[in-house]
Amino acid sequence: MFWDLRVQSLETQALEPLKAIDEMRGSAFPEDRAIPAVLTRLNAVREYRRLFARAFGGNAAVTEQNLGRALAAFQRSLVATKAPFDRYMRGDTTALSPEQLRAASLAEPDFGVNKTFAFRTPSLRHLGATAPYMHNGAFATLPEVINFYQRISRSGGRGTRAVNLQVSRDQVEPLARALRMGGRGQRDLIALLGALDDPGFDRTIPQRVPSALPVGGRLRP
């Protein structure tokens, strides 16, 4: 778990973002007070106390251990195995279209390990339903994302098409520069990304949560 293997279970991993200043903690609490603050908030909501007691038993079920167990149980439910790509990998040669197969042939090279450790790359599963894209949500559609990389691959960060003056062409990943991401290549790549979408995956967004806070989420149908 994590790039440095610092935790050994999903139950432990699930709590780490709550303590990280650049993920969920922010600067409101010191790290050693983050989990206690979360438990205090959960214990203040009667419905959460009832749900934890029903799941784990006991009169004081809202604990750090049970919070990790609850989060891990939810994360284990986020499994999609019936996407066209999955069916193809299990031997169904008809699961991918010619466009998707062309793009897959270009995506086969190993892009290697991110040497900067600047970003943690998220999964590409259900990408078509989870806009906006990039780490700052700058792009609303997949074509916009691909056009961004196409501009970088052609000119780096310089010239009239520049997108980042701090990045020169020789700093762009060579395999990214070699990708054909315009015209048919772009359409093929978007088609391949669609093959990672399991149409039966539960995209339900709850109408309410026990805390009464506004419910977020903009998963596309």
Buried (B, 14 or more C-beta within 10 A) or exposed (E): EEEEEEBEEBBBBBBBEBBEEEEEBEEEBEEEEBBEBBBEEBBEBEEBBEBBBEEBEEEEBBBEEBBBBBBBEEEEEEEBEBBBBBBBEEEEEEBBBEBBBBBBEBEEEEEEEEEEEEEEEEEBBBBBEBBEBEEEEEBEEBBBBBBBBBBBBBBBBBEEEBBBEEBEBEEBBEBEBEBBBEEEBBBBBBBBBBBBBBEEBEEEEEEEEBEEEEEEEEEEE
